[in-house]
């Protein structure tokens, strides 16, 4: 899946991604390639969904090259 980062909580080392389907998905530092501090709000990423006991979350989160960007459904055109 692809999406864009909507919120980062760097002290807690986690954040949220708006997926192409328009769903907001949680991720944490364990699920990213690199570190949460390497990302910025608005960064385009590719990820997989993993289903856990509490809620689905994103894993294998990595940056997407500029030529691969697509606006997720529900994203503002601001």
trRosetta pair geometry for C-beta under 8 A, 3 or more apart (Angstrom, degrees):
i j d omega theta_ij theta_ji phi_ij phi_ji
1 19 5.4 -19 166 -147 134 109
1 20 6.0 -147 -165 14 88 106
1 21 7.7 -52 -142 -6 126 100
1 46 7.0 156 83 -157 42 60
1 47 5.8 -34 69 69 92 71
1 48 6.9 135 19 -101 92 31
1 49 6.7 44 4 -29 140 95
2 19 7.6 120 84 -154 35 62
2 20 5.4 60 67 -47 76 114
2 44 6.8 8 -176 -178 104 94
2 45 7.0 169 -151 91 61 43
2 46 5.2 -33 -96 -100 75 69
2 47 7.7 130 -103 20 29 71
2 64 6.1 39 -135 -66 113 156
2 68 7.5 -149 -114 143 148 102
2 70 6.4 84 97 49 145 99
2 72 7.2 -155 109 -79 80 93
3 17 4.4 99 98 163 132 103
3 18 5.2 -173 -172 87 112 47
3 19 4.2 -73 -74 -106 136 35
3 20 5.9 -120 -76 -32 77 60
3 25 7.2 124 44 30 167 115
3 44 7.5 -177 101 -148 27 61
3 45 6.2 -21 67 63 69 85
3 47 7.0 -42 30 26 105 113
3 72 5.0 39 -129 -78 70 141
4 17 6.8 161 81 -155 24 74
4 18 5.5 -9 59 52 78 97
4 42 6.0 -15 -178 -150 119 32
4 43 6.7 158 -154 79 71 37
4 44 5.3 -39 -96 -97 81 59
4 45 7.1 135 -111 17 29 80
4 72 5.9 -136 8 -2 93 121
4 75 6.4 68 30 -108 132 140
5 8 6.3 28 165 -56 127 96
5 15 5.8 10 -155 139 107 140
5 16 7.2 121 -157 82 62 47
5 17 5.6 -46 -96 -100 52 71
5 18 8.0 157 -118 13 5 76
5 39 5.5 121 -47 164 166 126
5 40 7.0 147 71 93 136 35
5 41 5.6 -126 109 -124 98 39
5 42 6.5 -39 64 20 84 21
5 43 4.8 22 16 50 121 87
5 45 6.3 68 -44 -7 91 124
6 15 7.7 161 60 168 58 98
6 16 5.1 -44 60 96 99 99
6 17 6.7 143 5 -128 87 17
6 18 4.9 82 -44 -28 124 101
6 24 6.5 -63 37 -126 147 108
6 41 6.7 26 -170 -147 17 92
7 15 5.4 -177 98 -158 62 82
7 16 4.5 29 47 35 100 104
7 41 6.7 20 -94 -107 24 108
8 14 8.0 170 -154 99 51 36
8 15 4.2 -25 -106 -98 52 130
8 36 6.5 151 -153 171 104 104
8 39 6.3 178 -96 96 134 103
8 40 7.3 -82 -18 -145 150 25
8 41 5.8 -125 -2 -59 104 81
9 12 4.2 -3 126 42 117 110
9 13 7.5 -44 98 19 78 18
9 14 5.3 -3 59 66 106 76
9 15 5.9 177 16 -81 70 64
10 13 6.8 27 -169 -82 37 45
10 36 6.1 177 -121 116 63 115
10 37 5.8 73 -143 -91 113 78
12 28 7.9 -80 135 -127 85 98
13 28 6.1 60 116 -168 83 81
13 29 3.8 -23 163 -35 117 125
13 35 7.6 -68 -141 -170 104 86
13 36 4.8 165 -156 15 62 143
14 26 6.7 -1 178 -173 118 90
14 27 6.4 176 -156 94 73 48
14 28 4.1 -31 -100 -105 97 74
14 29 6.8 -85 -69 -21 59 72
14 36 6.6 -74 -57 -104 16 153
15 26 7.7 164 93 -151 31 53
15 27 5.9 -13 64 61 73 89
15 28 8.0 149 18 -92 57 39
15 36 6.3 152 -10 -150 112 115
15 39 7.1 -127 29 91 161 138
16 24 5.1 8 179 -178 122 103
16 25 6.7 148 -157 72 68 37
16 26 5.9 -36 -100 -96 75 49
16 27 7.3 156 -99 17 25 78
17 24 7.1 156 76 -155 40 55
17 25 4.9 -24 61 61 94 93
17 27 6.1 42 -13 -9 111 121
17 45 6.2 -86 -122 60 132 126
17 47 6.4 123 57 16 174 150
17 58 5.5 40 23 -33 136 159
17 61 7.2 -161 -53 -123 145 126
18 22 7.1 -15 -175 -141 92 33
18 23 7.6 162 -153 82 52 31
18 24 5.7 -29 -95 -96 63 71
18 25 8.0 161 -93 16 15 78
18 72 5.0 164 120 84 97 156
18 74 6.7 -134 -176 87 123 109
18 75 6.0 133 113 -81 145 93
19 22 6.8 -45 74 24 77 19
19 23 4.8 -1 37 58 119 80
19 24 7.5 -163 2 -86 82 19
19 25 5.6 60 -41 -10 111 120
19 72 6.1 156 122 -143 24 133
20 70 7.1 27 -113 96 112 114
20 72 4.8 -125 -101 -127 38 80
20 73 6.0 66 169 2 50 90
21 72 7.8 -40 24 -165 30 99
21 73 6.1 -14 -158 43 15 127
22 72 6.7 157 -76 154 48 100
22 73 4.3 -64 -52 97 97 101
22 74 3.7 98 -125 -9 100 137
25 47 7.4 -176 98 96 144 145
25 49 6.7 -103 -136 -106 145 95
25 56 6.6 -59 -134 112 99 98
25 57 6.5 136 175 -142 88 37
25 58 4.8 96 129 -42 123 103
26 55 6.4 69 24 98 130 126
26 56 7.9 142 38 96 89 54
26 57 4.7 -53 84 -117 89 93
26 58 6.9 -170 89 11 37 84
27 31 4.9 -120 -159 78 92 130
27 32 6.5 91 154 -57 126 95
27 47 6.9 -95 -85 -135 140 154
27 57 5.9 140 -93 178 47 93
27 58 3.9 -43 -79 63 110 105
27 59 7.4 173 -130 -70 98 35
27 61 5.3 50 -159 -42 158 149
28 31 5.8 89 58 14 59 101
28 32 7.9 -129 108 -11 32 97
28 36 7.5 -51 -170 -65 41 129
28 57 7.2 -6 1 178 87 143
29 32 6.1 -62 -146 28 37 109
29 35 6.2 -1 -142 -148 103 66
29 36 4.9 -78 -89 -22 83 108
30 59 7.9 -37 112 -121 81 91
31 47 7.6 47 152 -146 114 115
31 50 7.6 -146 -117 19 128 129
31 57 6.6 -152 -45 134 164 107
31 58 5.7 134 138 105 144 64
31 59 4.0 -107 -142 -115 107 57
31 60 6.8 -58 -175 -7 78 34
31 61 5.5 66 126 -2 89 104
32 35 6.7 99 92 -139 127 9
32 36 6.0 142 19 -70 157 59
32 38 7.5 174 148 48 134 113
32 39 7.3 -102 -144 -26 149 127
32 61 4.3 -41 -106 67 73 107
32 62 7.3 141 -162 -73 67 51
33 60 7.0 28 -39 -160 99 50
33 61 6.7 -153 8 82 74 52
33 62 4.3 12 30 -91 129 98
34 38 4.3 -18 134 10 137 159
34 62 7.8 110 5 -119 103 73
35 38 5.2 115 62 -12 69 98
36 39 6.1 -61 -167 31 47 109
38 63 7.8 -101 132 -40 111 120
39 43 4.7 -125 -158 35 85 157
39 45 7.3 -9 -122 -66 129 128
39 61 8.0 -23 -66 137 146 124
39 63 7.4 -174 -101 -76 85 96
40 43 5.0 119 55 -41 67 105
43 63 6.2 -71 178 -115 115 93
44 63 7.0 77 80 -160 64 65
44 64 4.3 -70 121 52 102 113
44 66 8.0 122 41 -104 137 42
44 68 7.6 174 128 91 136 86
44 69 4.9 -118 -78 -112 173 94
45 61 5.3 4 176 -168 138 88
45 62 6.4 148 -154 75 85 28
45 63 5.9 -59 -102 -102 70 34
45 64 5.9 179 -115 -14 13 94
46 60 7.9 -44 113 123 80 91
46 61 7.5 160 79 -147 43 44
46 62 5.6 -20 57 64 89 83
46 63 7.9 19 14 110 81 12
46 64 5.1 109 -31 -75 93 101
46 68 7.9 -24 -55 129 119 140
47 58 4.1 1 165 -164 149 112
47 59 6.7 133 -169 61 93 30
47 60 6.0 147 -144 81 57 71
47 61 4.4 -4 -96 -97 111 70
47 62 7.5 159 -76 18 64 59
48 58 7.1 129 67 -156 39 62
48 59 5.4 -37 70 68 93 82
48 60 4.8 35 16 45 106 119
49 56 5.2 1 -171 -179 107 120
49 57 7.5 146 -151 75 62 23
49 58 6.5 -46 -97 -98 53 55
49 59 7.7 108 -142 20 9 83
50 56 6.9 157 78 -156 38 68
50 57 5.9 -27 62 67 88 74
50 58 7.6 109 16 -147 84 9
50 59 4.6 36 -13 -5 126 126
51 56 5.1 -35 -102 -100 65 83
52 55 6.7 6 61 59 95 36
52 56 7.1 152 19 -103 74 28
52 57 6.2 1 5 12 122 106
58 61 5.3 64 136 -69 117 110
64 68 4.7 -116 175 87 105 118
64 69 6.2 136 108 -79 121 63
65 68 4.9 82 63 9 80 107
65 69 7.9 -119 100 -33 46 78
66 69 5.8 -29 -162 -14 41 117
71 75 5.0 -138 -177 63 91 131
71 77 7.4 11 -148 -95 159 76
72 75 4.6 99 63 -30 80 118
